[in-house]
Amino acid sequence: MPAQDSMIPPEKIAAVERALREAFGVTAFEDVRKLTNILPSTLIFRIVLQGSPYLLRVILRADDPSCHFACMRAAADAGLAPRVRYTSVEDKIAITDFIEAVPFPRNQAPVRMAHLLRALHALPPFPTRAPHINTTCTFLLHKGPALDGYFEKIRAANILPPAEAKELFARHAQLAAIYPLDESNMVSCHNDLFKPDNVLFDGERLWLIDWEAAFLNDRYADLAVVANLAVTCPAEEQIFLREYFGEEPDEYRRARFYAAQQLAHMFYAMAFLFLGSLGKASLGKGSVDEPIDWSEPVPDFDDLQRRFWSGELSLADSAAKIAYGRVHWKRLQENLRQPRYEESLRIVSLK
């Protein structure tokens, strides 16, 4: 099947044919299937070449994928990501091995994800990124025009009742004043593991995919989002942290981990409530300034994360985004009122 007869955008056909020729000595697919992806700025295909399946990524955005591809190659060389067959920064094309995934049992996550993150964070340092390109919870720790502009949008969107919005920004100021971004905890991070479909299980081992958000970041950013997704009780948290650190975590590590979890809840609450409101506007059902209906029941946090993990829930539509933001906001509010929160901030502030 020639590239020009497939679903490849016309402006990318020459680049894809060049990739096939340089990597495999062919210019045609034996089969091609577009995979579902939320971001229209990246097209992802399962292609078959010489009888074997591969994953083709075609980036349509104008930004430079150098960091993305460098992190992906480093992870692949370490056996943490599928083998990279081809990349072109100029053409914004990548081809990797295709992983035939099977369901990954969530109850295995505290141990297996801890080991995976430990291996990832031990890699040579990934490139750094400017704060405004940071799509993780540590974005909230970088004071400057990007954060100020983001907060202006959040306030203008009117996504929270006034009293709760006031609490949100007060708690942010409290966390940001205490939480450190120290060199010793800056490691090679994936930074997009709140989405379970970025972790593939082939029946024996785990693979990390989709490295667009990867860069050098605080280790607790990855740890927090994985735990918020797949660690369901204090006993599992203890196992998760012990397996990651290779020893029982001391009080500082536990405190910093807990503080990072709250920062992650805050980040995803703001982001998805805002994105959900934008979705309502784009569908012609209201303006961004229209408050979310807070009279609707809030889904159970653990049940929503379970459905997200299993693939029963997608965040593609505005209602799902709002539900996701609301469960993070509710969990944050609950945790802020626990003695552990103030104790964690006290311990972190003393280091």
C-alpha positions as CSV (number, residue, x, y, z in Angstrom):
1,M,0.0,0.0,0.0
2,P,1.8,3.2,-1.1
3,A,1.9,6.0,1.4
4,Q,0.0,8.2,-0.9
5,D,-2.9,5.8,-0.9
6,S,-3.1,5.6,2.9
7,M,-4.4,8.1,5.5
8,I,-1.1,10.0,5.6
9,P,-1.7,13.8,5.1
10,P,-0.5,14.8,1.6
11,E,2.1,17.2,3.0
12,K,3.7,14.3,4.9
13,I,3.7,11.6,2.3
14,A,7.2,12.4,1.0
15,A,8.6,12.4,4.6
16,V,6.9,9.1,5.4
17,E,8.2,7.4,2.2
18,R,11.7,8.7,3.0
19,A,11.4,7.2,6.5
20,L,10.3,3.8,5.2
21,R,13.1,3.8,2.6
22,E,15.8,4.7,5.0
23,A,14.7,2.4,7.8
24,F,13.4,-0.6,5.9
25,G,14.4,-0.2,2.2
26,V,10.7,0.1,1.1
27,T,8.3,2.9,0.3
28,A,5.0,1.1,0.8
29,F,3.1,-0.4,3.7
30,E,1.7,-3.9,3.6
31,D,-1.0,-2.6,6.0
32,V,-1.8,0.6,7.8
33,R,-4.4,1.4,10.4
34,K,-4.9,4.8,12.2
35,L,-5.0,4.4,15.9
36,T,-7.3,6.5,18.2
37,N,-5.5,9.4,19.7
38,I,-6.9,12.5,21.4
39,L,-4.5,15.1,20.1
40,P,-5.1,16.1,16.5
41,S,-1.6,17.5,16.4
42,T,-0.1,14.0,16.3
43,L,-1.2,11.1,14.0
44,I,-0.4,7.6,15.1
45,F,-0.6,4.5,12.9
46,R,0.0,0.8,13.2
47,I,1.8,-0.2,10.1
48,V,3.0,-3.6,8.8
49,L,6.3,-3.8,7.0
50,Q,8.0,-7.0,5.9
51,G,5.4,-9.0,7.9
52,S,6.1,-7.2,11.2
53,P,4.0,-4.4,12.9
54,Y,5.5,-1.0,13.8
55,L,4.1,2.2,15.2
56,L,4.4,5.3,13.0
57,R,4.1,8.7,14.6
58,V,3.5,11.8,12.4
59,I,3.8,15.1,14.3
60,L,1.8,18.0,12.7
61,R,2.8,20.7,15.2
62,A,5.4,23.3,14.4
63,D,7.4,22.8,17.6
64,D,10.8,21.0,17.6
65,P,10.6,17.3,18.6
66,S,14.3,17.1,19.5
67,C,13.7,16.6,23.2
68,H,10.9,14.2,22.6
69,F,13.0,12.0,20.3
70,A,16.1,12.1,22.5
71,C,14.2,11.0,25.6
72,M,12.4,8.3,23.6
73,R,15.7,6.9,22.3
74,A,17.4,7.0,25.7
75,A,14.5,5.0,27.2
76,A,14.4,2.6,24.3
77,D,18.2,2.0,24.7
78,A,17.6,1.1,28.3
79,G,14.8,-1.3,27.5
80,L,12.1,0.9,29.0
81,A,10.4,1.9,25.7
82,P,9.9,0.1,22.4
83,R,12.9,-0.1,20.0
84,V,13.3,3.0,17.9
85,R,13.6,2.2,14.2
86,Y,13.7,5.7,12.8
87,T,13.4,9.4,13.8
88,S,13.7,12.6,11.8
89,V,13.6,15.9,13.8
90,E,13.3,17.8,10.5
91,D,10.3,15.8,9.2
92,K,8.8,15.2,12.6
93,I,8.5,11.4,12.0
94,A,9.2,8.5,14.3
95,I,8.9,4.7,13.8
96,T,9.1,2.3,16.7
97,D,8.3,-1.3,17.4
98,F,4.6,-2.0,18.0
99,I,3.7,-3.6,21.3
100,E,0.7,-5.9,21.3
101,A,-0.7,-5.0,24.7
102,V,-2.8,-7.0,27.1
103,P,-4.5,-5.7,30.2
104,F,-2.1,-4.8,33.0
105,P,-3.6,-5.8,36.4
106,R,-3.9,-2.7,38.6
107,N,-3.0,-4.6,41.7
108,Q,0.5,-5.2,40.3
109,A,1.1,-1.5,39.8
110,P,2.6,-0.7,43.3
111,V,5.5,-3.0,42.7
112,R,6.0,-3.1,39.0
113,M,5.5,0.6,38.4
114,A,7.8,1.4,41.2
115,H,10.5,-0.7,39.6
116,L,9.9,0.9,36.2
117,L,10.1,4.4,37.6
118,R,13.2,3.6,39.5
119,A,14.9,2.4,36.3
120,L,13.6,5.5,34.3
121,H,14.8,8.0,37.0
122,A,18.3,6.3,37.0
123,L,18.8,7.2,33.3
124,P,21.4,9.9,32.3
125,P,19.7,13.3,32.7
126,F,17.1,14.1,30.0
127,P,17.2,17.6,28.5
128,T,15.6,20.4,30.4
129,R,12.6,22.5,29.2
130,A,11.5,26.0,29.7
131,P,8.8,26.3,32.5
132,H,6.1,27.3,30.1
133,I,6.4,23.9,28.2
134,N,6.1,22.0,31.5
135,T,2.8,20.1,31.4
136,T,3.2,18.6,34.9
137,C,2.3,19.7,38.4
138,T,5.7,21.3,38.8
139,F,4.6,24.0,36.4
140,L,2.7,25.4,39.4
141,L,6.1,26.0,41.2
142,H,7.6,28.2,38.5
143,K,6.7,31.8,39.2
144,G,6.6,34.1,36.1
145,P,4.6,35.2,33.2
146,A,3.5,31.7,32.1
147,L,2.1,30.8,35.5
148,D,0.5,34.3,36.0
149,G,-1.2,34.0,32.6
150,Y,-2.5,30.5,33.3
151,F,-4.0,31.7,36.6
152,E,-5.6,34.6,34.9
153,K,-7.3,32.1,32.5
154,I,-8.4,29.9,35.4
155,R,-9.9,32.9,37.2
156,A,-11.7,34.2,34.1
157,A,-13.1,30.8,33.3
158,N,-15.1,30.8,36.6
159,I,-14.6,27.1,37.1
160,L,-15.0,27.1,40.8
161,P,-17.4,28.8,43.2
162,P,-15.8,32.0,44.6
163,A,-15.0,30.6,48.1
164,E,-13.4,27.5,46.7
165,A,-11.4,29.4,44.1
166,K,-10.0,31.5,46.9
167,E,-9.1,28.4,48.8
168,L,-7.4,26.9,45.7
169,F,-5.1,29.9,45.2
170,A,-4.3,30.2,48.9
171,R,-3.4,26.6,49.1
172,H,-1.3,26.9,46.0
173,A,0.6,29.8,47.5
174,Q,1.2,27.7,50.6
175,L,2.5,24.7,48.7
176,A,4.6,26.7,46.3
177,A,6.3,28.5,49.2
178,I,7.4,25.3,50.8
179,Y,7.9,22.7,48.0
180,P,11.6,22.6,46.8
181,L,12.9,22.0,43.3
182,D,16.3,20.8,44.4
183,E,19.0,19.5,42.1
184,S,19.3,16.1,43.9
185,N,15.7,15.2,42.9
186,M,15.8,16.4,39.3
187,V,15.8,13.2,37.2
188,S,14.8,11.9,33.8
189,C,11.0,11.8,34.0
190,H,8.2,10.7,31.6
191,N,5.8,13.4,32.9
192,D,2.6,12.0,31.3
193,L,1.9,8.9,33.4
194,F,-1.5,10.1,34.7
195,K,-2.7,8.4,31.5
196,P,-2.6,4.6,31.9
197,D,-2.5,4.1,28.1
198,N,1.1,5.4,28.2
199,V,2.1,2.2,30.0
200,L,1.8,-1.0,27.9
201,F,2.0,-4.6,29.2
202,D,2.9,-7.3,26.8
203,G,2.1,-10.1,29.2
204,E,5.6,-10.2,30.7
205,R,7.1,-6.7,30.8
206,L,6.0,-3.1,30.9
207,W,6.8,-0.5,28.3
208,L,6.5,3.3,28.4
209,I,5.3,5.1,25.3
210,D,4.5,8.7,24.2
211,W,7.6,10.7,25.3
212,E,6.4,14.1,24.1
213,A,6.2,15.5,27.6
214,A,9.5,14.0,28.8
215,F,12.3,16.1,30.3
216,L,14.4,16.6,33.4
217,N,11.9,17.1,36.3
218,D,11.3,16.5,40.0
219,R,11.1,12.7,40.6
220,Y,8.0,13.2,42.7
221,A,6.0,14.4,39.8
222,D,6.1,11.0,38.2
223,L,5.7,9.2,41.6
224,A,2.7,11.3,42.6
225,V,0.6,10.9,39.4
226,V,1.3,7.1,39.3
227,A,0.2,6.8,42.9
228,N,-2.9,8.9,42.4
229,L,-3.8,6.6,39.6
230,A,-3.0,3.2,40.9
231,V,-2.1,3.1,44.6
232,T,-5.3,2.6,46.5
233,C,-4.5,2.4,50.2
234,P,-1.7,3.2,52.8
235,A,-0.4,-0.4,52.6
236,E,0.1,-0.1,48.8
237,E,1.7,3.3,49.2
238,Q,4.2,1.9,51.6
239,I,5.0,-0.9,49.2
240,F,5.2,1.5,46.3
241,L,7.7,3.8,48.0
242,R,9.8,1.0,49.4
243,E,10.1,-0.7,46.1
244,Y,11.0,2.6,44.4
245,F,13.6,3.7,46.9
246,G,14.9,0.2,47.6
247,E,14.4,0.7,51.3
248,E,11.8,1.9,53.7
249,P,11.1,5.6,53.0
250,D,12.1,8.0,55.8
251,E,9.7,10.7,57.0
252,Y,11.0,13.3,54.6
253,R,10.4,11.2,51.5
254,R,6.9,10.3,52.7
255,A,6.2,13.9,53.4
256,R,7.5,15.2,50.1
257,F,5.6,12.5,48.3
258,Y,2.4,13.4,50.0
259,A,2.9,17.1,49.2
260,A,3.6,16.3,45.6
261,Q,0.4,14.3,45.4
262,Q,-1.6,17.4,46.5
263,L,0.2,19.5,44.0
264,A,-0.8,16.9,41.3
265,H,-4.4,17.0,42.5
266,M,-4.4,20.8,42.3
267,F,-2.8,20.8,38.8
268,Y,-5.2,18.2,37.3
269,A,-8.3,19.8,39.0
270,M,-7.5,23.2,37.4
271,A,-6.5,21.8,34.1
272,F,-9.4,19.5,33.5
273,L,-12.1,21.8,34.9
274,F,-10.8,24.5,32.6
275,L,-10.5,22.1,29.6
276,G,-14.0,20.8,30.3
277,S,-15.4,24.4,30.3
278,L,-13.7,25.1,27.0
279,G,-15.3,21.9,25.6
280,K,-18.8,23.2,26.6
281,A,-18.0,26.5,24.8
282,S,-16.8,24.7,21.6
283,L,-20.0,22.6,21.5
284,G,-22.1,25.8,21.6
285,K,-23.6,24.8,25.0
286,G,-22.4,27.8,27.0
287,S,-19.5,30.2,27.5
288,V,-16.2,29.6,29.2
289,D,-17.5,31.9,31.9
290,E,-20.5,29.7,32.7
291,P,-20.0,28.0,36.0
292,I,-19.8,24.2,36.2
293,D,-22.9,22.6,37.7
294,W,-21.6,21.8,41.1
295,S,-25.0,20.4,42.2
296,E,-24.2,17.2,40.2
297,P,-22.8,14.3,42.3
298,V,-19.1,13.9,42.3
299,P,-17.9,10.5,41.1
300,D,-15.9,8.4,43.6
301,F,-12.2,9.0,43.1
302,D,-11.0,5.4,43.3
303,D,-13.8,4.1,41.1
304,L,-13.1,6.8,38.5
305,Q,-9.4,6.0,38.5
306,R,-10.2,2.3,38.3
307,R,-12.4,2.9,35.2
308,F,-9.7,5.1,33.7
309,W,-7.1,2.4,34.3
310,S,-9.2,-0.3,32.7
311,G,-10.1,1.8,29.6
312,E,-13.8,2.1,30.5
313,L,-13.4,5.9,30.8
314,S,-11.9,8.2,28.2
315,L,-11.2,11.9,28.8
316,A,-12.0,12.8,25.2
317,D,-15.3,14.7,25.9
318,S,-16.0,17.7,28.1
319,A,-18.2,15.9,30.6
320,A,-15.5,13.3,31.3
321,K,-12.9,16.1,31.7
322,I,-15.1,17.9,34.2
323,A,-15.7,14.7,36.2
324,Y,-12.0,14.1,36.3
325,G,-11.3,17.6,37.4
326,R,-14.0,17.4,40.1
327,V,-12.7,14.2,41.6
328,H,-9.2,15.6,41.9
329,W,-10.6,18.8,43.5
330,K,-12.7,16.8,46.0
331,R,-9.7,14.5,46.9
332,L,-7.5,17.6,47.3
333,Q,-10.0,19.3,49.7
334,E,-10.3,16.0,51.7
335,N,-6.5,15.7,52.0
336,L,-6.0,19.3,52.9
337,R,-8.0,18.7,56.0
338,Q,-6.1,15.7,57.2
339,P,-3.4,16.1,59.9
340,R,-0.9,14.5,57.5
341,Y,-1.0,17.5,55.1
342,E,0.1,20.1,57.7
343,E,2.7,17.6,59.1
344,S,4.0,16.9,55.6
345,L,4.5,20.6,54.9
346,R,6.2,21.0,58.3
347,I,8.7,18.2,57.5
348,V,9.4,19.4,54.0
349,S,9.9,23.0,55.1
350,L,12.6,21.9,57.7
351,K,14.9,20.2,55.1
